[in-house]
Amino acid sequence: MEEKPKYASQAKHLREKYVRFSIDFKPDVINAFKEKCKANGTTPTTEIKKFIAEYLSK
């Protein structure tokens, strides 16, 4: 009997409900952004999502 991966249902849900959005940055820019986020106790993903939500609410 074939064993399913531990998070197979979670991965299926993510593929059905979410879309990836890729952005290219110069390494020095993304590293500075990551460091600034870390210093502020947050993550780059959180900050980008907050920006998008705020932008859409205008």
PyMOL Python script that loads the backbone (N, CA, C, O; Angstrom):
from pymol import cmd

cmd.read_pdbstr("""\
ATOM      1  N   MET A   1       0.837  -1.182   0.000  1.00  0.00           N
ATOM      2  CA  MET A   1       0.000   0.000   0.000  1.00  0.00           C
ATOM      3  C   MET A   1       0.885   1.250   0.000  1.00  0.00           C
ATOM      4  O   MET A   1       1.841   1.349   0.769  1.00  0.00           O
ATOM      5  N   GLU A   2       0.549   2.195  -0.875  1.00  0.00           N
ATOM      6  CA  GLU A   2       1.322   3.426  -0.993  1.00  0.00           C
ATOM      7  C   GLU A   2       0.977   4.392   0.139  1.00  0.00           C
ATOM      8  O   GLU A   2      -0.196   4.624   0.432  1.00  0.00           O
ATOM      9  N   GLU A   3       2.002   4.949   0.768  1.00  0.00           N
ATOM     10  CA  GLU A   3       1.808   5.883   1.873  1.00  0.00           C
ATOM     11  C   GLU A   3       1.750   7.314   1.355  1.00  0.00           C
ATOM     12  O   GLU A   3       2.576   7.718   0.536  1.00  0.00           O
ATOM     13  N   LYS A   4       0.762   8.090   1.840  1.00  0.00           N
ATOM     14  CA  LYS A   4       0.649   9.492   1.452  1.00  0.00           C
ATOM     15  C   LYS A   4       1.645  10.318   2.256  1.00  0.00           C
ATOM     16  O   LYS A   4       1.942   9.997   3.407  1.00  0.00           O
ATOM     17  N   PRO A   5       2.167  11.396   1.638  1.00  0.00           N
ATOM     18  CA  PRO A   5       3.019  12.302   2.422  1.00  0.00           C
ATOM     19  C   PRO A   5       2.237  12.866   3.608  1.00  0.00           C
ATOM     20  O   PRO A   5       1.015  12.997   3.552  1.00  0.00           O
ATOM     21  N   LYS A   6       2.947  13.192   4.665  1.00  0.00           N
ATOM     22  CA  LYS A   6       2.325  13.639   5.908  1.00  0.00           C
ATOM     23  C   LYS A   6       1.383  14.826   5.707  1.00  0.00           C
ATOM     24  O   LYS A   6       0.320  14.873   6.326  1.00  0.00           O
ATOM     25  N   TYR A   7       1.747  15.774   4.866  1.00  0.00           N
ATOM     26  CA  TYR A   7       0.956  16.991   4.679  1.00  0.00           C
ATOM     27  C   TYR A   7       0.292  17.048   3.305  1.00  0.00           C
ATOM     28  O   TYR A   7       0.120  18.136   2.756  1.00  0.00           O
ATOM     29  N   ALA A   8      -0.077  15.924   2.750  1.00  0.00           N
ATOM     30  CA  ALA A   8      -0.655  15.869   1.411  1.00  0.00           C
ATOM     31  C   ALA A   8      -1.936  16.687   1.304  1.00  0.00           C
ATOM     32  O   ALA A   8      -2.117  17.410   0.325  1.00  0.00           O
ATOM     33  N   SER A   9      -2.823  16.592   2.282  1.00  0.00           N
ATOM     34  CA  SER A   9      -4.081  17.336   2.197  1.00  0.00           C
ATOM     35  C   SER A   9      -3.836  18.832   2.324  1.00  0.00           C
ATOM     36  O   SER A   9      -4.527  19.625   1.685  1.00  0.00           O
ATOM     37  N   GLN A  10      -2.866  19.232   3.136  1.00  0.00           N
ATOM     38  CA  GLN A  10      -2.529  20.649   3.269  1.00  0.00           C
ATOM     39  C   GLN A  10      -1.954  21.171   1.948  1.00  0.00           C
ATOM     40  O   GLN A  10      -2.325  22.258   1.503  1.00  0.00           O
ATOM     41  N   ALA A  11      -1.074  20.425   1.331  1.00  0.00           N
ATOM     42  CA  ALA A  11      -0.485  20.835   0.058  1.00  0.00           C
ATOM     43  C   ALA A  11      -1.559  20.950  -1.018  1.00  0.00           C
ATOM     44  O   ALA A  11      -1.528  21.882  -1.822  1.00  0.00           O
ATOM     45  N   LYS A  12      -2.503  20.022  -1.044  1.00  0.00           N
ATOM     46  CA  LYS A  12      -3.595  20.074  -2.016  1.00  0.00           C
ATOM     47  C   LYS A  12      -4.421  21.339  -1.806  1.00  0.00           C
ATOM     48  O   LYS A  12      -4.771  22.022  -2.769  1.00  0.00           O
ATOM     49  N   HIS A  13      -4.729  21.650  -0.561  1.00  0.00           N
ATOM     50  CA  HIS A  13      -5.499  22.856  -0.246  1.00  0.00           C
ATOM     51  C   HIS A  13      -4.760  24.105  -0.738  1.00  0.00           C
ATOM     52  O   HIS A  13      -5.362  24.979  -1.363  1.00  0.00           O
ATOM     53  N   LEU A  14      -3.466  24.187  -0.458  1.00  0.00           N
ATOM     54  CA  LEU A  14      -2.683  25.349  -0.879  1.00  0.00           C
ATOM     55  C   LEU A  14      -2.674  25.496  -2.396  1.00  0.00           C
ATOM     56  O   LEU A  14      -2.791  26.611  -2.904  1.00  0.00           O
ATOM     57  N   ARG A  15      -2.537  24.401  -3.122  1.00  0.00           N
ATOM     58  CA  ARG A  15      -2.537  24.456  -4.588  1.00  0.00           C
ATOM     59  C   ARG A  15      -3.884  24.915  -5.134  1.00  0.00           C
ATOM     60  O   ARG A  15      -3.935  25.584  -6.167  1.00  0.00           O
ATOM     61  N   GLU A  16      -4.975  24.565  -4.453  1.00  0.00           N
ATOM     62  CA  GLU A  16      -6.309  24.918  -4.928  1.00  0.00           C
ATOM     63  C   GLU A  16      -6.719  26.339  -4.551  1.00  0.00           C
ATOM     64  O   GLU A  16      -7.486  26.963  -5.285  1.00  0.00           O
ATOM     65  N   LYS A  17      -6.233  26.866  -3.431  1.00  0.00           N
ATOM     66  CA  LYS A  17      -6.737  28.129  -2.890  1.00  0.00           C
ATOM     67  C   LYS A  17      -5.768  29.302  -3.007  1.00  0.00           C
ATOM     68  O   LYS A  17      -6.185  30.448  -2.837  1.00  0.00           O
ATOM     69  N   TYR A  18      -4.500  29.058  -3.289  1.00  0.00           N
ATOM     70  CA  TYR A  18      -3.497  30.121  -3.305  1.00  0.00           C
ATOM     71  C   TYR A  18      -2.706  30.112  -4.598  1.00  0.00           C
ATOM     72  O   TYR A  18      -2.597  29.085  -5.267  1.00  0.00           O
ATOM     73  N   VAL A  19      -2.152  31.273  -4.943  1.00  0.00           N
ATOM     74  CA  VAL A  19      -1.335  31.432  -6.144  1.00  0.00           C
ATOM     75  C   VAL A  19      -0.013  32.066  -5.737  1.00  0.00           C
ATOM     76  O   VAL A  19       0.005  32.986  -4.918  1.00  0.00           O
ATOM     77  N   ARG A  20       1.076  31.595  -6.288  1.00  0.00           N
ATOM     78  CA  ARG A  20       2.391  32.177  -6.001  1.00  0.00           C
ATOM     79  C   ARG A  20       2.573  33.450  -6.816  1.00  0.00           C
ATOM     80  O   ARG A  20       2.076  33.563  -7.937  1.00  0.00           O
ATOM     81  N   PHE A  21       3.299  34.411  -6.231  1.00  0.00           N
ATOM     82  CA  PHE A  21       3.600  35.673  -6.886  1.00  0.00           C
ATOM     83  C   PHE A  21       5.096  35.912  -6.718  1.00  0.00           C
ATOM     84  O   PHE A  21       5.552  36.289  -5.639  1.00  0.00           O
ATOM     85  N   SER A  22       5.847  35.696  -7.773  1.00  0.00           N
ATOM     86  CA  SER A  22       7.310  35.801  -7.703  1.00  0.00           C
ATOM     87  C   SER A  22       7.775  37.188  -8.118  1.00  0.00           C
ATOM     88  O   SER A  22       7.255  37.778  -9.065  1.00  0.00           O
ATOM     89  N   ILE A  23       8.761  37.694  -7.392  1.00  0.00           N
ATOM     90  CA  ILE A  23       9.366  38.988  -7.700  1.00  0.00           C
ATOM     91  C   ILE A  23      10.876  38.808  -7.654  1.00  0.00           C
ATOM     92  O   ILE A  23      11.399  38.162  -6.746  1.00  0.00           O
ATOM     93  N   ASP A  24      11.569  39.368  -8.618  1.00  0.00           N
ATOM     94  CA  ASP A  24      13.028  39.299  -8.631  1.00  0.00           C
ATOM     95  C   ASP A  24      13.607  40.574  -8.029  1.00  0.00           C
ATOM     96  O   ASP A  24      13.185  41.680  -8.367  1.00  0.00           O
ATOM     97  N   PHE A  25      14.578  40.407  -7.133  1.00  0.00           N
ATOM     98  CA  PHE A  25      15.280  41.516  -6.492  1.00  0.00           C
ATOM     99  C   PHE A  25      16.779  41.311  -6.637  1.00  0.00           C
ATOM    100  O   PHE A  25      17.252  40.187  -6.804  1.00  0.00           O
ATOM    101  N   LYS A  26      17.514  42.401  -6.571  1.00  0.00           N
ATOM    102  CA  LYS A  26      18.963  42.293  -6.495  1.00  0.00           C
ATOM    103  C   LYS A  26      19.281  41.735  -5.104  1.00  0.00           C
ATOM    104  O   LYS A  26      18.603  42.070  -4.133  1.00  0.00           O
ATOM    105  N   PRO A  27      20.306  40.890  -5.007  1.00  0.00           N
ATOM    106  CA  PRO A  27      20.626  40.263  -3.715  1.00  0.00           C
ATOM    107  C   PRO A  27      20.829  41.258  -2.577  1.00  0.00           C
ATOM    108  O   PRO A  27      20.387  41.001  -1.457  1.00  0.00           O
ATOM    109  N   ASP A  28      21.487  42.389  -2.835  1.00  0.00           N
ATOM    110  CA  ASP A  28      21.724  43.347  -1.757  1.00  0.00           C
ATOM    111  C   ASP A  28      20.432  43.976  -1.255  1.00  0.00           C
ATOM    112  O   ASP A  28      20.309  44.279  -0.068  1.00  0.00           O
ATOM    113  N   VAL A  29      19.465  44.175  -2.151  1.00  0.00           N
ATOM    114  CA  VAL A  29      18.184  44.756  -1.765  1.00  0.00           C
ATOM    115  C   VAL A  29      17.396  43.765  -0.900  1.00  0.00           C
ATOM    116  O   VAL A  29      16.894  44.138   0.161  1.00  0.00           O
ATOM    117  N   ILE A  30      17.285  42.532  -1.334  1.00  0.00           N
ATOM    118  CA  ILE A  30      16.500  41.554  -0.580  1.00  0.00           C
ATOM    119  C   ILE A  30      17.166  41.239   0.759  1.00  0.00           C
ATOM    120  O   ILE A  30      16.475  41.033   1.757  1.00  0.00           O
ATOM    121  N   ASN A  31      18.491  41.199   0.793  1.00  0.00           N
ATOM    122  CA  ASN A  31      19.177  40.940   2.063  1.00  0.00           C
ATOM    123  C   ASN A  31      18.971  42.087   3.041  1.00  0.00           C
ATOM    124  O   ASN A  31      18.781  41.848   4.233  1.00  0.00           O
ATOM    125  N   ALA A  32      19.005  43.326   2.564  1.00  0.00           N
ATOM    126  CA  ALA A  32      18.750  44.482   3.427  1.00  0.00           C
ATOM    127  C   ALA A  32      17.316  44.456   3.938  1.00  0.00           C
ATOM    128  O   ALA A  32      17.064  44.760   5.104  1.00  0.00           O
ATOM    129  N   PHE A  33      16.369  44.092   3.063  1.00  0.00           N
ATOM    130  CA  PHE A  33      14.956  44.012   3.454  1.00  0.00           C
ATOM    131  C   PHE A  33      14.759  42.938   4.516  1.00  0.00           C
ATOM    132  O   PHE A  33      14.058  43.163   5.503  1.00  0.00           O
ATOM    133  N   LYS A  34      15.370  41.777   4.323  1.00  0.00           N
ATOM    134  CA  LYS A  34      15.265  40.690   5.296  1.00  0.00           C
ATOM    135  C   LYS A  34      15.838  41.111   6.650  1.00  0.00           C
ATOM    136  O   LYS A  34      15.245  40.833   7.692  1.00  0.00           O
ATOM    137  N   GLU A  35      16.975  41.774   6.631  1.00  0.00           N
ATOM    138  CA  GLU A  35      17.596  42.230   7.879  1.00  0.00           C
ATOM    139  C   GLU A  35      16.734  43.267   8.590  1.00  0.00           C
ATOM    140  O   GLU A  35      16.589  43.222   9.811  1.00  0.00           O
ATOM    141  N   LYS A  36      16.162  44.197   7.833  1.00  0.00           N
ATOM    142  CA  LYS A  36      15.298  45.228   8.414  1.00  0.00           C
ATOM    143  C   LYS A  36      14.061  44.579   9.037  1.00  0.00           C
ATOM    144  O   LYS A  36      13.650  44.951  10.136  1.00  0.00           O
ATOM    145  N   CYS A  37      13.477  43.623   8.347  1.00  0.00           N
ATOM    146  CA  CYS A  37      12.314  42.914   8.886  1.00  0.00           C
ATOM    147  C   CYS A  37      12.685  42.181  10.176  1.00  0.00           C
ATOM    148  O   CYS A  37      11.958  42.243  11.167  1.00  0.00           O
ATOM    149  N   LYS A  38      13.814  41.495  10.149  1.00  0.00           N
ATOM    150  CA  LYS A  38      14.268  40.753  11.335  1.00  0.00           C
ATOM    151  C   LYS A  38      14.475  41.706  12.515  1.00  0.00           C
ATOM    152  O   LYS A  38      14.090  41.397  13.643  1.00  0.00           O
ATOM    153  N   ALA A  39      15.082  42.858  12.252  1.00  0.00           N
ATOM    154  CA  ALA A  39      15.319  43.848  13.311  1.00  0.00           C
ATOM    155  C   ALA A  39      14.005  44.373  13.892  1.00  0.00           C
ATOM    156  O   ALA A  39      13.943  44.747  15.063  1.00  0.00           O
ATOM    157  N   ASN A  40      12.959  44.398  13.065  1.00  0.00           N
ATOM    158  CA  ASN A  40      11.641  44.870  13.499  1.00  0.00           C
ATOM    159  C   ASN A  40      10.761  43.741  14.025  1.00  0.00           C
ATOM    160  O   ASN A  40       9.604  43.975  14.374  1.00  0.00           O
ATOM    161  N   GLY A  41      11.291  42.525  14.085  1.00  0.00           N
ATOM    162  CA  GLY A  41      10.540  41.389  14.616  1.00  0.00           C
ATOM    163  C   GLY A  41       9.437  40.895  13.711  1.00  0.00           C
ATOM    164  O   GLY A  41       8.400  40.429  14.184  1.00  0.00           O
ATOM    165  N   THR A  42       9.653  40.992  12.408  1.00  0.00           N
ATOM    166  CA  THR A  42       8.653  40.537  11.445  1.00  0.00           C
ATOM    167  C   THR A  42       9.341  39.750  10.341  1.00  0.00           C
ATOM    168  O   THR A  42      10.534  39.463  10.432  1.00  0.00           O
ATOM    169  N   THR A  43       8.597  39.402   9.299  1.00  0.00           N
ATOM    170  CA  THR A  43       9.166  38.665   8.177  1.00  0.00           C
ATOM    171  C   THR A  43       8.878  39.416   6.878  1.00  0.00           C
ATOM    172  O   THR A  43       7.933  40.203   6.815  1.00  0.00           O
ATOM    173  N   PRO A  44       9.679  39.181   5.849  1.00  0.00           N
ATOM    174  CA  PRO A  44       9.416  39.819   4.564  1.00  0.00           C
ATOM    175  C   PRO A  44       8.017  39.495   4.020  1.00  0.00           C
ATOM    176  O   PRO A  44       7.339  40.370   3.479  1.00  0.00           O
ATOM    177  N   THR A  45       7.597  38.256   4.164  1.00  0.00           N
ATOM    178  CA  THR A  45       6.277  37.862   3.678  1.00  0.00           C
ATOM    179  C   THR A  45       5.174  38.646   4.374  1.00  0.00           C
ATOM    180  O   THR A  45       4.242  39.121   3.725  1.00  0.00           O
ATOM    181  N   THR A  46       5.275  38.781   5.680  1.00  0.00           N
ATOM    182  CA  THR A  46       4.278  39.531   6.440  1.00  0.00           C
ATOM    183  C   THR A  46       4.224  40.974   5.972  1.00  0.00           C
ATOM    184  O   THR A  46       3.139  41.523   5.778  1.00  0.00           O
ATOM    185  N   GLU A  47       5.380  41.594   5.788  1.00  0.00           N
ATOM    186  CA  GLU A  47       5.421  42.993   5.378  1.00  0.00           C
ATOM    187  C   GLU A  47       4.860  43.193   3.972  1.00  0.00           C
ATOM    188  O   GLU A  47       4.171  44.182   3.718  1.00  0.00           O
ATOM    189  N   ILE A  48       5.142  42.281   3.070  1.00  0.00           N
ATOM    190  CA  ILE A  48       4.611  42.385   1.704  1.00  0.00           C
ATOM    191  C   ILE A  48       3.095  42.213   1.723  1.00  0.00           C
ATOM    192  O   ILE A  48       2.381  42.947   1.040  1.00  0.00           O
ATOM    193  N   LYS A  49       2.597  41.249   2.500  1.00  0.00           N
ATOM    194  CA  LYS A  49       1.147  41.042   2.598  1.00  0.00           C
ATOM    195  C   LYS A  49       0.457  42.252   3.223  1.00  0.00           C
ATOM    196  O   LYS A  49      -0.631  42.634   2.792  1.00  0.00           O
ATOM    197  N   LYS A  50       1.085  42.862   4.243  1.00  0.00           N
ATOM    198  CA  LYS A  50       0.522  44.066   4.858  1.00  0.00           C
ATOM    199  C   LYS A  50       0.465  45.203   3.849  1.00  0.00           C
ATOM    200  O   LYS A  50      -0.525  45.933   3.789  1.00  0.00           O
ATOM    201  N   PHE A  51       1.533  45.359   3.046  1.00  0.00           N
ATOM    202  CA  PHE A  51       1.546  46.405   2.034  1.00  0.00           C
ATOM    203  C   PHE A  51       0.415  46.207   1.029  1.00  0.00           C
ATOM    204  O   PHE A  51      -0.291  47.159   0.695  1.00  0.00           O
ATOM    205  N   ILE A  52       0.240  44.999   0.552  1.00  0.00           N
ATOM    206  CA  ILE A  52      -0.807  44.719  -0.436  1.00  0.00           C
ATOM    207  C   ILE A  52      -2.181  44.984   0.144  1.00  0.00           C
ATOM    208  O   ILE A  52      -3.018  45.602  -0.514  1.00  0.00           O
ATOM    209  N   ALA A  53      -2.433  44.526   1.368  1.00  0.00           N
ATOM    210  CA  ALA A  53      -3.731  44.753   2.005  1.00  0.00           C
ATOM    211  C   ALA A  53      -3.998  46.247   2.158  1.00  0.00           C
ATOM    212  O   ALA A  53      -5.106  46.705   1.877  1.00  0.00           O
ATOM    213  N   GLU A  54      -3.012  47.004   2.594  1.00  0.00           N
ATOM    214  CA  GLU A  54      -3.171  48.448   2.758  1.00  0.00           C
ATOM    215  C   GLU A  54      -3.398  49.129   1.409  1.00  0.00           C
ATOM    216  O   GLU A  54      -4.251  50.008   1.292  1.00  0.00           O
ATOM    217  N   TYR A  55      -2.653  48.732   0.412  1.00  0.00           N
ATOM    218  CA  TYR A  55      -2.775  49.296  -0.926  1.00  0.00           C
ATOM    219  C   TYR A  55      -4.164  49.047  -1.501  1.00  0.00           C
ATOM    220  O   TYR A  55      -4.751  49.934  -2.120  1.00  0.00           O
ATOM    221  N   LEU A  56      -4.682  47.857  -1.299  1.00  0.00           N
ATOM    222  CA  LEU A  56      -6.013  47.524  -1.816  1.00  0.00           C
ATOM    223  C   LEU A  56      -7.124  48.231  -1.068  1.00  0.00           C
ATOM    224  O   LEU A  56      -8.206  48.438  -1.617  1.00  0.00           O
ATOM    225  N   SER A  57      -6.874  48.605   0.177  1.00  0.00           N
ATOM    226  CA  SER A  57      -7.927  49.259   0.964  1.00  0.00           C
ATOM    227  C   SER A  57      -8.084  50.733   0.625  1.00  0.00           C
ATOM    228  O   SER A  57      -9.037  51.370   1.074  1.00  0.00           O
ATOM    229  N   LYS A  58      -7.168  51.283  -0.156  1.00  0.00           N
ATOM    230  CA  LYS A  58      -7.231  52.705  -0.533  1.00  0.00           C
ATOM    231  C   LYS A  58      -8.285  52.940  -1.598  1.00  0.00           C
ATOM    232  O   LYS A  58      -8.478  54.074  -2.036  1.00  0.00           O
TER     233      LYS A  58
END
""", "prot")
cmd.dss("prot")
cmd.show_as("cartoon", "prot")
cmd.util.cbc("prot")
cmd.orient("prot")
